[in-house]
Amino acid sequence: MLRHPVARWLGTSTALIAVFYAAVGYAGSANMFGDHQRWRGMNRGPADFGLRGETVSFQSEDGIPLKAWRLQAPTTRRGAVIIAHGIDHTRQVMLPRALFWFMAGMMFC
């Protein structure tokens, strides 16, 4: 037990600083992990861009469930395009790019 006033003050200050940084770190990283609304909220789909598609899902090799849209071009296919979003996004942010390739007559997988 700390009996000296300076030692008690240093111990209390250190504990408060540690709690503060833990709380700030947790709050600051909350939108990067787990079920944050920004990651889970899907408010656009292929139909919003005039595209027809079906949702497909599969497991990655390390067991992570993945979902995608498979979009079929209405014209004769000239190739296949796979579009992947970055770590901070969902598949819906790629829809404008998908529309570009769709207009070019490509098929999506």
C-alpha positions as CSV (number, residue, x, y, z in Angstrom):
1,M,0.0,0.0,0.0
2,L,1.3,3.5,-0.9
3,R,1.7,5.6,2.2
4,H,3.6,8.5,0.9
5,P,1.4,11.3,-0.5
6,V,3.6,11.7,-3.6
7,A,3.6,8.0,-4.3
8,R,-0.2,7.9,-3.9
9,W,-0.6,10.9,-6.3
10,L,1.7,9.3,-8.9
11,G,-0.1,5.9,-8.6
12,T,-3.5,7.6,-9.0
13,S,-2.4,9.8,-11.9
14,T,-0.9,6.9,-13.7
15,A,-4.1,4.8,-13.3
16,L,-6.3,7.7,-14.5
17,I,-4.0,8.3,-17.5
18,A,-4.1,4.6,-18.4
19,V,-7.9,4.5,-18.1
20,F,-8.2,7.6,-20.3
21,Y,-6.0,6.3,-23.1
22,A,-7.8,2.9,-23.0
23,A,-11.2,4.6,-23.3
24,V,-10.0,6.9,-26.1
25,G,-8.4,4.0,-28.0
26,Y,-11.5,1.9,-27.7
27,A,-13.8,4.8,-28.8
28,G,-11.5,5.8,-31.6
29,S,-11.2,2.3,-33.1
30,A,-14.8,1.3,-32.7
31,N,-15.7,2.2,-36.2
32,M,-13.0,-0.1,-37.6
33,F,-14.0,-3.4,-35.9
34,G,-17.1,-5.5,-35.3
35,D,-20.7,-4.6,-36.1
36,H,-20.3,-0.8,-36.7
37,Q,-23.2,0.6,-38.7
38,R,-20.9,2.0,-41.3
39,W,-19.7,-1.5,-42.1
40,R,-23.0,-3.4,-41.9
41,G,-25.4,-0.8,-43.4
42,M,-26.2,-1.7,-46.9
43,N,-28.4,1.1,-48.3
44,R,-27.7,0.6,-52.1
45,G,-27.8,-2.3,-54.4
46,P,-27.5,-3.2,-58.0
47,A,-31.1,-2.1,-58.7
48,D,-30.3,1.5,-57.7
49,F,-27.9,1.6,-60.7
50,G,-30.2,-0.2,-63.1
51,L,-28.3,-3.5,-62.8
52,R,-29.7,-6.9,-62.2
53,G,-27.8,-9.2,-60.0
54,E,-28.0,-12.1,-57.6
55,T,-26.3,-12.3,-54.2
56,V,-23.8,-15.1,-53.9
57,S,-21.9,-16.2,-50.8
58,F,-19.0,-18.5,-50.0
59,Q,-16.4,-19.2,-47.4
60,S,-12.8,-18.1,-47.8
61,E,-10.0,-20.6,-47.2
62,D,-9.6,-19.2,-43.6
63,G,-13.3,-19.6,-42.9
64,I,-14.5,-16.0,-43.3
65,P,-18.0,-15.8,-44.9
66,L,-17.9,-13.6,-48.0
67,K,-20.8,-12.2,-50.0
68,A,-20.9,-10.7,-53.4
69,W,-23.2,-9.7,-56.2
70,R,-23.0,-11.5,-59.5
71,L,-24.1,-9.2,-62.3
72,Q,-24.7,-10.5,-65.8
73,A,-24.3,-8.2,-68.8
74,P,-27.4,-8.4,-71.2
75,T,-25.3,-8.4,-74.3
76,T,-22.7,-10.9,-75.6
77,R,-20.0,-11.2,-73.0
78,R,-16.5,-9.9,-73.9
79,G,-14.8,-11.0,-70.7
80,A,-15.2,-11.2,-67.0
81,V,-14.4,-8.6,-64.3
82,I,-14.0,-9.2,-60.6
83,I,-14.2,-5.9,-58.6
84,A,-13.1,-6.0,-54.9
85,H,-13.5,-3.2,-52.4
86,G,-10.9,-2.0,-49.9
87,I,-10.8,-2.7,-46.2
88,D,-12.8,0.3,-45.2
89,H,-15.7,-0.2,-47.6
90,T,-18.5,-2.5,-48.5
91,R,-19.4,-3.9,-51.9
92,Q,-21.9,-1.2,-52.5
93,V,-19.2,1.5,-53.0
94,M,-18.1,-0.4,-56.1
95,L,-21.4,-0.2,-57.9
96,P,-20.5,2.9,-59.9
97,R,-17.5,1.1,-61.3
98,A,-19.5,-2.0,-61.9
99,L,-21.9,0.2,-64.0
100,F,-19.0,1.3,-66.1
101,W,-18.0,-2.2,-66.9
102,F,-21.6,-3.3,-67.4
103,M,-22.0,-0.6,-70.0
104,A,-18.9,-1.9,-71.8
105,G,-20.6,-5.3,-72.1
106,M,-18.6,-7.2,-69.5
107,M,-19.8,-9.9,-67.2
108,F,-19.3,-9.7,-63.5
109,C,-18.4,-12.6,-61.2
